[in-house]
Amino acid sequence: MKPKAIIDNHGRPVNYLRLAVTDRCNLRCFYCMPEEGIHYLPKKELLTYEEMLRLCQILASLGINKVRITGGEPFVRKDLLYFLKNLRKIKGIDKISLTTNGVLTYDYIPDLVELGISMVNLSLDTLDAENFLRITRRNEFEKVMQTFYALVESGISTKINTVVMDGKNTEDLIPLAQLTEKHPVSVRFIEEMPFNGEGNHYATLKWSHHKILDTLRQAYPNLQKLPVPAHSTATLYQVPGFQGNIGIIAAFSRTFCGTCNRIRITAQGLLKTCLYDEGVLDLKQVMRSGANDQRLEETLIHAFRHRAKDGFEAEKQRQSNHPVKESMSTIGG
């Protein structure tokens, strides 16, 4: 009898998959990828939708009940709705959500509602159009804001993902937090990570989760801490009387590893049991070598039961002995 949930070697359940459907993106955010010299994978090197659905079917049988679709930018890949409709049919997957930059999303919002997409995370690092251009290297601010308002109007649970970058958008923290006054959204401030495709990062992180919280408290002295949902990466707060809430994610400090329930599969089929590992299993190679479902199950279970304790251990175990330098677009957000 198959287990209802996988428990890893540190006693953590594994029930949440973040699946990248493409490594391509229509923005060039400097903290995610270099402006030029990006080597996109040829189509044959990406998982097909059929391969992704097969993996999701197997993972659902092992206890995965939540899937988040990421990229790159998911809507850059052709026929994404076809994939989402078939993913929705898989028994055991209760929640499907997605992360998007919002540039192409607006026209698909009615379809997302019809499909019962439970949540959309919208990447948005500033509310200033000129600063948006500087950060993303693309002039698409108005399209993203159109998507934001349409998502709120649609009733889809909406989260704003903001990467906090010293000297780039720290002046935007309070304007973004202010969105939660009149909109039932969650604005989540994320520590900057080294996944920019170049390996550049600070010796120390100036804008840690502590400094982000201090900055918010200066603007909102009555900021209240909210109960933390199980396995949440964010510490949640709310200004009394505001409709939405504010989250802080210690992605670089890695304070939430002890309750991590998520795995990642990249667009090229690498299984990552930690964001900071370099891929622990090439699922594409396993599938294309002719492995049956039972063999895939066994291989996945083995990987889940040999997870790193936390992001620091995963980083130390990287066999390349090189610091983290891959682009977030190749990992899956």
C-alpha positions in Angstrom: 0.0 0.0 0.0 1.4 3.4 -1.0 2.1 5.9 1.7 -0.3 8.9 2.0 2.7 11.2 2.4 6.4 11.0 2.1 8.3 11.8 5.3 11.9 12.8 4.6 15.0 11.8 6.7 14.5 14.8 8.9 10.8 14.0 9.7 9.4 16.6 7.3 6.4 15.8 5.1 6.8 16.3 1.4 3.5 17.3 -0.2 4.3 20.5 -2.3 5.8 20.6 -5.8 7.0 23.7 -7.5 7.2 22.8 -11.2 8.9 25.0 -13.8 7.4 24.6 -17.2 10.0 26.8 -19.0 13.3 28.5 -18.4 12.4 31.4 -20.7 11.2 34.8 -19.4 10.0 38.0 -21.1 11.6 40.2 -18.4 15.3 40.5 -17.5 15.2 41.3 -13.8 18.9 41.8 -12.8 18.6 39.7 -9.6 17.3 36.7 -11.5 19.3 36.6 -14.7 22.0 38.5 -16.6 20.8 41.0 -19.3 22.6 39.2 -22.1 24.3 35.9 -22.7 21.4 33.7 -21.6 21.6 30.2 -23.0 18.1 28.9 -23.2 17.6 25.2 -23.4 16.5 23.8 -26.8 13.0 22.4 -26.7 14.1 18.8 -26.8 16.0 19.4 -23.5 12.8 20.5 -21.7 10.3 18.1 -20.2 7.3 17.7 -22.4 3.8 18.4 -20.9 3.2 14.6 -21.1 6.3 13.9 -19.1 5.3 16.6 -16.5 1.8 15.1 -16.2 3.3 11.6 -15.7 5.5 12.9 -12.9 2.6 14.8 -11.3 0.5 11.6 -11.5 3.2 9.6 -9.7 3.9 12.3 -7.2 0.2 12.7 -6.4 0.1 9.0 -5.6 2.9 9.5 -3.2 1.2 12.4 -1.3 1.9 15.5 -3.3 -1.3 17.5 -3.1 -0.2 21.0 -4.0 1.4 22.1 -7.3 2.7 25.5 -8.1 3.5 26.3 -11.7 6.6 28.5 -12.2 9.2 29.4 -14.8 10.8 31.4 -16.2 7.5 32.9 -17.0 4.9 30.2 -17.3 2.8 32.0 -19.9 5.7 32.2 -22.3 5.3 28.5 -22.9 2.7 27.6 -25.6 -0.4 25.8 -24.6 -0.1 26.3 -20.9 -3.8 26.1 -20.4 -3.9 22.7 -22.0 -1.4 21.6 -19.4 -3.3 23.2 -16.5 -6.5 21.5 -17.6 -4.9 18.1 -17.6 -3.1 18.7 -14.4 -6.5 19.6 -12.8 -7.7 16.1 -13.7 -5.1 14.3 -11.6 -6.6 12.7 -8.5 -5.0 13.9 -5.3 -3.8 17.3 -6.4 -6.1 19.6 -4.4 -4.4 23.0 -5.1 -2.9 24.4 -8.2 -1.3 27.8 -8.1 1.2 29.7 -10.3 3.8 32.4 -10.1 3.9 35.0 -12.9 5.4 38.3 -13.7 2.0 39.5 -15.0 3.1 40.7 -18.4 1.0 38.1 -20.4 -1.4 37.0 -17.7 -4.3 39.4 -18.0 -6.0 37.7 -20.9 -5.9 34.3 -19.1 -7.5 35.4 -15.8 -11.0 34.2 -16.8 -9.5 30.8 -17.7 -7.7 30.6 -14.4 -10.9 31.3 -12.5 -12.7 28.6 -14.5 -9.9 26.1 -13.8 -10.2 26.8 -10.1 -6.6 28.1 -9.7 -6.3 28.7 -6.0 -3.7 31.3 -5.9 -1.5 33.5 -8.1 1.8 35.0 -6.9 2.6 38.1 -8.9 6.2 39.3 -9.0 6.4 43.0 -8.5 9.4 44.8 -7.0 8.3 48.4 -7.3 5.2 50.7 -7.9 7.3 53.2 -9.8 7.3 52.7 -13.5 10.8 54.1 -14.1 12.3 51.9 -11.3 10.4 48.9 -12.8 12.2 49.5 -16.1 15.6 49.7 -14.3 15.0 46.5 -12.3 13.4 44.4 -15.1 15.1 46.0 -18.1 11.7 46.0 -19.8 9.0 48.7 -20.1 6.0 46.5 -19.0 4.8 48.2 -15.8 1.3 49.1 -17.0 0.6 45.5 -18.1 1.7 44.2 -14.7 -0.5 46.6 -12.8 -3.5 45.8 -15.1 -3.0 42.2 -14.2 -2.8 43.0 -10.5 -6.1 44.8 -10.4 -7.8 42.2 -12.6 -6.6 39.4 -10.2 -8.0 41.2 -7.2 -11.3 41.8 -9.0 -11.5 38.1 -10.1 -11.4 36.9 -6.5 -8.3 34.7 -7.0 -6.2 34.8 -3.9 -3.3 37.0 -4.8 0.2 37.5 -3.4 2.8 40.0 -4.4 6.4 38.8 -4.4 8.9 41.6 -3.8 12.6 40.9 -3.7 14.2 43.5 -1.4 17.4 44.9 -2.9 19.8 47.4 -1.3 19.9 50.6 -3.3 17.4 49.4 -5.8 13.9 49.3 -4.3 14.0 49.7 -0.5 12.1 53.0 -0.9 9.3 50.9 -2.3 8.7 48.8 0.8 6.1 51.1 2.4 4.2 51.9 -0.8 3.9 48.2 -1.6 2.9 47.4 2.0 0.2 50.1 1.7 -1.5 48.0 -1.0 -2.8 45.8 1.8 -4.9 48.7 3.2 -7.5 48.6 0.5 -6.8 45.2 -1.2 -7.2 41.7 0.3 -3.7 40.7 -0.9 -0.6 39.5 0.8 2.6 41.5 0.0 5.6 39.4 0.7 9.1 40.9 1.1 11.8 38.4 0.2 15.5 38.5 1.1 17.6 38.7 -2.1 19.3 35.5 -3.1 22.4 34.8 -5.2 20.4 33.1 -8.1 21.2 35.8 -10.7 23.1 33.8 -13.3 26.4 35.5 -12.4 27.1 34.3 -8.8 27.4 37.9 -7.5 26.2 38.5 -4.0 27.0 40.5 -0.9 29.5 39.2 1.7 26.7 40.0 4.2 23.1 40.7 3.5 22.3 44.3 4.4 18.5 44.0 4.0 17.9 40.9 6.1 14.5 39.9 7.4 15.3 41.8 10.6 15.9 45.1 8.8 12.9 44.6 6.6 10.7 44.2 9.7 12.3 47.2 11.5 11.6 49.3 8.4 7.9 48.2 8.4 7.6 48.8 12.1 8.8 52.4 11.8 6.0 53.1 9.3 3.4 51.0 11.1 4.2 50.9 14.9 1.0 48.9 15.5 2.0 46.1 13.1 0.7 42.9 14.5 2.2 39.4 14.0 -0.2 36.8 12.7 -0.3 33.0 13.3 2.0 31.2 11.0 0.4 28.5 8.8 2.1 25.1 8.8 5.1 24.9 6.5 4.9 28.6 5.7 8.1 30.3 4.4 6.8 33.7 5.4 6.3 35.3 8.8 3.0 37.2 8.5 2.0 40.6 9.9 -1.0 42.9 9.5 -1.7 46.5 10.1 -5.0 46.7 12.1 -7.8 47.7 9.9 -6.0 46.8 6.6 -7.7 44.2 4.4 -4.5 42.3 3.5 -1.4 41.2 5.2 2.4 41.5 4.9 4.9 38.6 4.8 8.6 38.5 5.2 10.5 35.6 3.7 14.1 34.9 5.0 15.1 33.2 1.8 18.8 34.0 2.2 18.9 33.5 6.0 17.0 30.2 5.6 15.2 30.3 8.9 12.3 28.1 7.7 14.2 25.0 6.5 13.1 23.0 9.5 9.5 22.8 8.3 10.2 22.7 4.5 7.6 20.5 2.7 8.5 21.5 -0.9 10.5 20.1 -3.8 11.2 21.5 -7.2 11.4 20.1 -10.6 13.1 22.3 -13.2 12.0 22.7 -16.8 14.8 20.4 -17.8 13.7 17.7 -15.4 16.1 18.1 -12.5 14.7 17.3 -9.1 15.7 19.7 -6.4 14.9 18.7 -2.8 16.3 22.1 -1.7 16.5 25.4 -3.4 20.2 25.6 -2.7 21.2 22.2 -4.1 22.3 21.8 -7.7 19.8 19.1 -8.5 19.8 15.6 -6.9 18.2 13.6 -9.7 17.8 13.9 -13.5 14.2 12.8 -13.9 14.2 13.5 -17.7 17.1 11.0 -18.1 15.4 8.4 -15.9 12.1 8.7 -17.9 13.7 8.8 -21.3 15.8 5.7 -20.5 12.6 3.7 -20.3 12.0 3.5 -16.5 8.5 2.4 -15.7 6.3 4.1 -13.0 7.4 1.8 -10.2 11.1 2.6 -10.9 10.3 6.3 -11.0 8.5 6.0 -7.6 11.4 4.2 -6.0 13.9 6.7 -7.4 11.8 9.6 -6.1 11.3 8.1 -2.6 15.1 7.5 -2.4 15.8 11.2 -3.1 13.2 12.4 -0.6 14.7 10.3 2.1 18.2 11.7 1.5 17.4 15.4 1.7 19.8 18.0 3.1 18.9 19.3 6.6 18.7 22.9 5.4 19.9 25.2 2.7 23.3 25.6 4.2 24.0 21.9 4.2 22.6 21.6 0.6 24.9 24.4 -0.5 28.0 22.7 1.1 27.0 19.4 -0.7 27.1 20.9 -4.2 29.5 18.5 -6.0 30.7 21.3 -8.3 32.3 23.0 -5.3 31.3 26.2 -6.9 29.1 28.9 -5.2 25.5 29.3 -6.2 25.4 31.2 -9.5 22.6 29.7 -11.6 19.7 31.9 -12.8 16.5 31.7 -10.9 14.8 31.3 -14.2 16.5 28.0 -14.8 15.6 26.7 -11.3 11.9 27.7 -11.1 10.7 30.4 -8.7 
